[in-house]
Amino acid sequence: MSSSVQSTRRVLLAAGFALAGATLAGQALAQSGEPIKLGLVTALSGQSALAGESITRGMQIAIDEINAKGGLLGGRKLELVRRDDEANPAKGVIAARELIYREKVAVVFGGLDTPVSMAIVPLINQEKVPFMGPWAAGTGITKNGAETNYAFRVSAVDEIVDVGMLAYAQKTFKAAKPGLILVNNPWGESNEKGLKAAMAAKGVVPAGVEKFEANDVDMVPQLTRLKAAGADTLFMVGNVGPSAQVVKSLERMGWKVPVVSHWGPAGGRFTELAGPTAKEVHFVQTYSFFGKQGPVGERVVKAMMAKYPNVKTPADITPAVGVANAYDATHLAALAIQAAGSTQGEAVRQGFYKIERYEGLIKTYTKPFTPTVHDAVTSDDYVWAQFIDNRIVPVGTTN
């Protein structure tokens, strides 16, 4: 081979390597500049749309803070991508698939409804994409039996809430024979199991267990049976619409019985739908913006008022749990991604276990997740609340 041909080959090879290097560098630069997407599947329409909006706002405030500090993984900004599940499990799975396969989200955030989240969890475990729950409380969401579990949560957990509901009813209303009135779906089943276990542990025998469908408008027959059985308190589990119908049915019956509820009434237009006796229902929350706030609370209130024109005071941040849970959950997910050094699913899952400390809105989290604990909120983090003048306030608060 002539020296001129060899020289030409060397030039071409050098040019090829240079081009390949430039291409790889360009790809790396593009990758470093691409946004990291967080997906949200929640109810954005219907009676619970207010809850879906509160989750959105909590996530967006956290995302704004993270992006203002330079983003993650060398300057990549976070981006929120939402899908409406319409409180329908089948639609929720379709939405989650779209977020995973088309949008390539790093983490799927679940929304309001336990049945929807329960339907999505097998998919995320199969596809190895981390899931973060900022609202749905079904115990089986995180305790799902998967050997490699990708579901995490910053929210209430039914089996813990159920113990709290019994303790609160006994302390506040001297409950001795509670009656259960529950939605007939996986969320209701989760709480039936949890409430029965909590009562059995305390030697309490329920007056009875009654179920209702999510679209029922008359619960008088079920409530009449509980009244006849001697129920002195009602444990209620249901989302906004049916919970309001329980309250209206009680009013029609003229039965003034204490109602201790899971947090379903907080998810939307409860006072509008339930009427004047809505204020009698006591329900669990994970956070309240009423009263003196810590530094994180003050910062979030200020950011909410600046970003959303309809937020004039802390009372306008409602439901507070949606904002607070989603805010903390987003920051914890970001810390997991940063600890992973990647958006790859398994690495991010391991990243959750590497979080040492985070000063959040609900509390300061210390090692919030371990391979056996995927719920960051504990029984010590709950607040009991009621509606006063259409505002969710801690029980006993009048201003």
Beta strands, then each sheet from edge to edge (+ up, - down):
strand 1: 36-42
strand 2: 78-84
strand 3: 107-109
strand 4: 131-133
strand 5: 151-153
strand 6: 178-183
strand 7: 208-212
strand 8: 233-237
strand 9: 259-261
strand 10: 281-285
strand 11: 357-359
strand 12: 364-366
strand 13: 383-388
strand 14: 391-394
sheet 1: 2+ 1+ 3+ 4+ 5+
sheet 2: 7+ 6+ 8+ 9+ 10+ 13- 14+
sheet 3: 11+ 12-
end
